Amino acid sequence: MRIVPAHEAACEDIAAVFGTRGAAAECQCQRYRLARGEAFGNTPVAERAQRLREQTACGDASASTTSGLIAYLDDEPCGWCAVAPRPAYGGLVRNANQTAWRGRSEDRDDASVWAVTCLLTRVGMRGRGVARALAAASVGFARERGARRLEAYPITVAQATWGEEHPGPLQVYLDAGFTVVHRPSKRRAVVSIDL
């Protein structure tokens, strides 16, 4: 398996991972990226896909910033990890009702704290350790870019509802060295690793 920053991947490879049907294709990793006042349901999928291309700088190996990682298995794009400074996820940090914030008091706009908000394995490639590899790679990716801490918000139950599984399962993060720092609900944990 090979994992690269998203700007080193072709835009077509990222599109292949997201597919054309289902929650990932609909979201385009924009649920937490929309600007204040933007409604997810009022933002067309084509616009979400365009925003993802801009955020990743896909196909632009000279880009100085990128948001995410792409995994390849035998040169076939197979996975995506959304990882960026936590303030980049406005929908996550602005909403005090987000499960991730229940019982926590800290500076949500601290750019030295990075977040993994999505782990996606392409249909047909599941069960091959893609999510585990991406979670592990996110640690080095964030560290190399100056993060002091990386956190994620995994699901903790075996049976997730539609769209709820996007951050990945808890065990994937534990295997990558993260520890549970908060349990805001029975279905969700907050995990982090100091860098």
Secondary structure, 3 states (H helix, E strand, C coil): CEEEEHHHCCHHHHHHHHCCCHHHHHHCCCCCCCCCCCCHHHCCHHHHHHHHHHHHCCCCCCCCCCCCEEEEECCEEEEEEEEEEHHHCHHHHCCCCCHHHCCCCCCCCCCCEEEEEEEEECCCCCCCCHHHHHHHHHHHHHHHCCCCEEEECCECCCCCCCCCCCCCEHHHHHHCCCEEEECCCCCECEEEEEC
